[in-house]
Amino acid sequence: MNRYEDLRRVAPEWFREDPEGIRILTDPALIRDARRQVTTARLGGRGGPFGALWARLRAALRPVPAGVVSAGRYLWHLRDPVRFPDGRLGLYDRILPPPGSSPGVVVLPLAGPEERVVLIEHYRHATRSRHWELVRGFGDPGATPLENVTRELREEIAATPSELVPLGEVHPDTGLLAHKVSLYAARVDGFGELEKGEAIHRAIAVTPAEAEEMVADGRITDGFSIAALYRARLAGLFGAGSSDGGG
């Protein structure tokens, strides 16, 4: 737990408390109890002639570990010992950005005078599938949003932004991820060579109406891309003429 305690000191914002929320335990005895309870719950219980043997087996098991499970360049995996509002003790997993990192960015490229939406077909390891997405990536430590957006556009589709339009922020999965991602639209002249090393297979430029149709019929399922397209619609970037499918 030493690394975990270090993180509490370096990044106290990740350990804010709400009296009516899920409380993070600090008492060593309560932390041990929380780990034991989770370990026992995972193993379950058995009765009958083997009940005593099963109980000894549960007692001999090493408790599920808590604290920092892993710490990488882009993601930290924590398993917090907690007390739930109903009094139960347990462990709660969450994924955080590393201390000192800047928010990731999702970029809606609007290409040319017609401002067509540039979509990339990106193979994703997590789903083992291809997805139609917008440009996106993690933020570099200390980088400004403009620097992060410019870097991602250059790396993924060889484009340079002439204008940025902020579209707000989004938390992609509040049940697991502490990450906050910044959304932008970027006006670009066009796009060039794709980043093959990132498993980007191809890019297309479609009208806003066609992009929204891809959301409606399930061709676009990526949550970041759906959020950015919706925010662009709310921001008035897709005018009345964009809904007729022309362009």
N, C-alpha and C positions, 0 to 999 in steps of 0.2 A: 504493500500500500504506500510505500515511500514516494513513488512517482505520482500517485494519486494525491497525496497530501501536498506535494510540490505544485501540482496543478491548481489545487484549491487556493494557494497563495498567489500564484501568477495570474490566474484567470478567475477571480471571484465572481464575475458576472455569470459564469456557468453554474454557480451554486447558490443563486438567490433563493430565498425562502418565501413561501406564501403560507400564512397560517392555516388556510383552508385547502392547501394543495398537498402534493406528495412530498414529504419531508425527507431530506437526506440525513442519514444517521452519522454521528461522529463518535458515539460511545463505543469503545471496543467490545464490550460485552453484548450490546445490542447488535452490533455488526456480526459477531459470531452467531448469535441466535438467528439472524436473517439468513445467513449462509446455510446453516443447518436445516432451517425450515424448507428452503428451496431444494436442498439435496434430498431430504426425506420425501417431499412432494413429488419429485421426479421419479424416485424409485417406487413410490406407491406402497401399499400395505397388503399383507397376505395373512390369512387366518389358517385354521386347520392344524394338522400335525406339524407343519413346517413354520408356524407362526413365530416361535421362539428363534429359530435359525434366521428367519427373515429379519427379525428385530436386531439380532447381533450383526447381521450384514449391513443394515442401515447405519448402525452405530459405528462400524469400522470404516465406512466410506469417508473419503476426504471431502470436506465441504466444497461446494461450488465456489470458485474464486471470485473475488470482487476487486474493484479498482480499475486500473488501466489494463485492458485486455490486449490492446495493440496500439501503436503510435507510428503512423506513417507520414509521408510528406504531405498528403492531402486530407487524410482522415484519421481521427482518433476514435477508438472504440472504448467506451466506458461501461462498466457494470456497477451501478450505484447501489449501495445498501440503503433501503428506504423503509419508511413507515407510511402506509396508505391511510387515507382519511378515516377508514373504518377501524384502524388500529392494527391491522395485519402488518407483519414484517416481511420483507422480501427483497429481491434484487430486480433492478430495472436497467435494461440495456439502452444505450443511446450512442449516436454517432455525432461527433463534433468536428468543426474545422480546427486545425492546429492553432495554438496561441500565436497571435500576431499576424495571422493571415487576413487577406482582404476578401470581401465577398466574391463569389463566382458571378459570371455574367451570362445572360442569354441575349442573343442579338438577332433581331428581325431585320435582315438585309432587304432594302427596297431598291431595286436595280433599275437604272435608266429613267428616262422622262416619264414612262408609264408607271414607274414604281411597282414593278412586279416583285412578288415575294420569292426570295431564293430559298429553296428547301434542299437539304442534302439527305441522301440515303446512307445511313450510318449503321454499320454492324456493331451491335452492343454485346459484349461478353456476358453481362449479367443475365440477359434474356436469351442469349444464343440465337438472336434474330436480327433482321434488318429493320430499321425504323426510319420513317421520314421525320426529319427534325429541322430546327433552326440551328444556327451556329451557337455554340456554348463552350464554357470551360471554367476551370478553377481560376481564382484570382491569385496573382503573384504577391508575395509579402511586400508591403509598402507601395504597391502600384496603385495608381489612380484608376477610376473607372474607365476613363478615356484610353489609358495605356492597356488595360485588360481587353477592352473591346477591340482596339486596333490590332493587338497581338492575335486575338482569336480569329478575326476576319482575315488577317494576312496568312495565318498558318493553315486555316481550314479551306478557304476558297480563294486565296490570293486577291483579296479586295481591300480597298482603302476607303475609309468613311470620309465623306465630305461634310456630313452633319449628323449629330446624334440627338435623339429625342428620348429623354428618360421616360420609362413606363412604370416606374415604381418597383416595389420589391415583392418577393413571394417566398414563403416557407414551404418547401416541397413536400415534407411529410412530418407534421408536428408530433406524430406518435413515436418517431424514431430519430429523426434528423434535427440537429440544432442549426443546420445551415440556413443562411439567408442569402438569396440570390437576387441580383439586380437585373432588371429587364430594360432593354433599350431597343429602339428602332434606329437603323443606320442607313442613310442614303448613300448609295455607292453607284459608280458608273457601270459596273458589271462584275463578273467573277472570272477567275482564271483556273490555273492548275489546282487540283484538289490534293489534300493531304492523305495520300494513300497509306502512309504508316499508321494512321488512326482508323483504318478500315472504312474510309469514306469512299463509296463506290461511284456515285454520280450526283450531279446537281441539276435541278430544274428551276425555271423561273415561271411562276404562275400568277394569275391575277389574285387579288385578295379574296374575291368570291370563290375562286377555285380552291384556294387554300382552306377557306372555311368549309367548303363542300367536302374536302378531304377529312376534316375533323368530324363532320356530321356523319359521313359514311364509314368511319372507322379506319381509314387509311393512315391518319395521324392519331396516334395514341399517346405520344410523349407529353407528359404533363407540363413541362417547361414550355414547350412550343404552343400548346393550347392556351396557357396563361398569357404568353406574350401576344398571341393573335387577338385574344379577347381584350387585353389592355389596349392594344392598338386601335381596335374598334371603338372602345370607350373614349379614347383620346381624340377621335375624329380623324385618324390617319386614313381610314378607309371611307372615302366619301360616298355619296349616294350612287355615283356612277360605278362604284366598284362592285355593286351587288348584281350587275346584269350579266356577269360572266364574260364580258368583252375585255379588250385591252390589246 
